[in-house]
């Protein structure tokens, strides 16, 4: 359990009365759960970009990164490597439009993607201080970073790995439930729960923006225009909140990206989904998986020792080799089976009764053949006499 030391701060907040949602939540205490995956725990990403791009508060416009995979990825991670070596992540929500006064801080990078590219809007200008990452204004410190190197991974999973998905159009005046019940419980330990908002019009039509797990705004005028969907979940349901009249489900503008490709959407298509992250595949089998985050690559060392591991590693070459090994081990040559050999030989039976039955059978066959032969001989003899 962790407690907030800031008298005005909390760990989770649903946005107050100006946000539409199932209930109002304000939580100064929380149990914090941290989950960490290795690169080897996921299949190889369908698209990676390792340090090829940067974002900065001095950028003149947004950064657009083509991924060329031609469809919507199911899961996208945009990581920002700071100058001190720490890693932050881009987000999909805006909770403050601009800094109102010189000591206000507006920091972060907004990200969205479609079937062609990934767009990044860094905080770039305003009255207050800006950064691609900062710790300030009640967050327990005063650290600012004005630039970062971008690392991206994007995956398209098999349909069987999308355990649940539902999409609704949401916004002011649209009557849809704020609580979405799932058809069955899904483990929060082994699955990823994700909420995204898709723009229906404007400069970013059809782009997907990630929702947030807590509101950083109460919707008051101090924060200016905001754009966000806030969500919480357990193993059985999703709960959704979004701003009311005057604010947006999706917003980028003001401090963000110097106004380039701005967006103000009070209505959006909101998708919730559950992605499976476990698999029956036995890791690398008898190979050792290694990864390099700096290049976003994974390899399986087939020459390594055989190890027992529950780690899931999806390496295409290794999987194909493993499938061939299983096929060879499970395939039976029918001509080498005992049943096939027995079908070609007679079994020996040394019991006297078996011999007696055999002799009797031979006798019956000989007698039958003899009677037929005698009848034929008699007929032949009679025919011969008539000829004479």
CORHUFEN-V97028 format. One record per backbone hydrogen bond with DSSP energy under -1.0 kcal/mol. CO is the residue of the C=O (numbers start at 1). NH is the residue of the N-H. E is the energy in kcal/mol with one decimal. If there is no record, write none. Layout:
[[CO & NH & E] [CO & NH & E]]
This chain:
[[2 & 30 & -2.0] [6 & 9 & -1.5] [12 & 27 & -2.6] [13 & 215 & -3.3] [16 & 19 & -1.7] [18 & 244 & -1.3] [20 & 242 & -1.6] [25 & 14 & -2.1] [27 & 11 & -2.3] [27 & 12 & -1.3] [28 & 4 & -1.7] [30 & 2 & -3.1] [38 & 41 & -1.3] [39 & 42 & -1.5] [47 & 154 & -2.1] [49 & 152 & -2.3] [53 & 150 & -2.8] [55 & 148 & -2.2] [56 & 59 & -1.7] [63 & 120 & -2.4] [65 & 118 & -2.3] [75 & 155 & -2.6] [77 & 153 & -2.0] [78 & 90 & -2.4] [79 & 151 & -2.7] [80 & 88 & -2.8] [81 & 149 & -2.2] [82 & 85 & -1.9] [86 & 82 & -2.9] [88 & 80 & -3.1] [91 & 111 & -3.5] [94 & 227 & -2.7] [97 & 255 & -2.6] [101 & 104 & -1.8] [104 & 129 & -2.5] [106 & 131 & -1.2] [108 & 123 & -1.7] [109 & 91 & -2.8] [110 & 121 & -2.9] [112 & 119 & -3.2] [113 & 208 & -3.0] [116 & 67 & -2.6] [116 & 68 & -1.4] [117 & 114 & -2.1] [118 & 65 & -3.1] [119 & 112 & -1.8] [120 & 63 & -2.3] [121 & 110 & -2.7] [122 & 257 & -2.7] [129 & 106 & -2.6] [131 & 108 & -2.4] [133 & 145 & -2.3] [135 & 143 & -1.9] [143 & 135 & -2.5] [145 & 132 & -2.2] [145 & 133 & -1.4] [146 & 57 & -2.4] [148 & 55 & -2.3] [149 & 81 & -3.1] [150 & 51 & -1.6] [151 & 79 & -3.3] [152 & 49 & -1.9] [153 & 77 & -2.7] [154 & 46 & -1.6] [154 & 47 & -1.5] [155 & 74 & -2.3] [155 & 75 & -1.6] [158 & 161 & -2.2] [159 & 162 & -1.4] [161 & 163 & -1.1] [161 & 276 & -3.3] [164 & 274 & -2.4] [166 & 272 & -2.6] [168 & 270 & -3.4] [170 & 268 & -2.3] [171 & 174 & -1.9] [174 & 176 & -1.1] [178 & 240 & -2.3] [180 & 238 & -2.2] [190 & 277 & -1.7] [192 & 275 & -2.9] [194 & 273 & -2.3] [195 & 211 & -2.5] [196 & 271 & -2.9] [197 & 209 & -3.1] [198 & 269 & -2.2] [199 & 206 & -3.2] [202 & 205 & -1.5] [204 & 207 & -2.4] [207 & 199 & -2.2] [208 & 113 & -1.4] [209 & 197 & -3.1] [212 & 231 & -2.5] [220 & 223 & -1.4] [221 & 224 & -1.3] [223 & 97 & -2.4] [226 & 248 & -2.1] [227 & 94 & -2.7] [229 & 212 & -2.8] [230 & 241 & -2.5] [232 & 239 & -3.0] [235 & 186 & -2.5] [236 & 182 & -2.7] [237 & 234 & -2.0] [238 & 180 & -2.6] [239 & 232 & -1.9] [241 & 230 & -2.9] [242 & 20 & -2.9] [244 & 247 & -1.8] [248 & 228 & -1.8] [250 & 265 & -2.9] [252 & 263 & -2.5] [253 & 256 & -2.3] [255 & 124 & -2.8] [256 & 259 & -1.2] [257 & 260 & -2.2] [263 & 252 & -2.2] [265 & 249 & -2.2] [265 & 250 & -1.8] [268 & 170 & -3.0] [269 & 198 & -3.0] [270 & 168 & -2.3] [271 & 196 & -2.6] [272 & 166 & -2.3] [273 & 194 & -2.7] [274 & 163 & -1.7] [274 & 164 & -1.2] [275 & 192 & -2.7] [281 & 283 & -1.7] [282 & 285 & -2.2] [284 & 287 & -1.2] [288 & 301 & -2.9] [290 & 299 & -2.7] [292 & 296 & -1.3] [292 & 297 & -1.6] [297 & 292 & -2.5] [299 & 290 & -2.7] [300 & 302 & -1.1] [301 & 288 & -1.4] [301 & 304 & -1.5] [315 & 319 & -2.9] [316 & 320 & -2.4] [317 & 321 & -2.2] [318 & 322 & -2.6] [319 & 323 & -2.5] [320 & 324 & -2.1] [321 & 325 & -2.3] [322 & 326 & -2.5] [323 & 327 & -2.5] [324 & 328 & -2.5] [325 & 329 & -2.3] [326 & 330 & -2.1] [327 & 331 & -1.4] [333 & 336 & -1.9] [334 & 337 & -1.2] [337 & 341 & -1.8] [338 & 342 & -2.6] [339 & 343 & -1.3] [341 & 344 & -1.2] [342 & 345 & -1.1] [351 & 355 & -1.5] [352 & 356 & -2.9] [353 & 357 & -2.5] [354 & 358 & -1.8] [355 & 359 & -2.8] [356 & 360 & -2.7] [357 & 361 & -2.2] [358 & 362 & -2.4] [359 & 363 & -2.8] [360 & 364 & -2.5] [361 & 365 & -2.3] [362 & 366 & -2.6] [363 & 367 & -2.9] [364 & 368 & -2.5] [365 & 369 & -2.3] [366 & 370 & -2.9] [367 & 371 & -2.6] [368 & 372 & -1.9] [369 & 373 & -2.3] [370 & 374 & -2.9] [371 & 375 & -2.2] [372 & 376 & -1.9] [373 & 377 & -2.5] [374 & 378 & -2.5] [375 & 379 & -2.0] [376 & 380 & -2.3] [377 & 381 & -2.6] [378 & 382 & -2.2] [379 & 383 & -2.0] [380 & 384 & -2.1] [381 & 385 & -2.1] [382 & 386 & -2.1] [383 & 387 & -1.6] [384 & 388 & -1.4]]
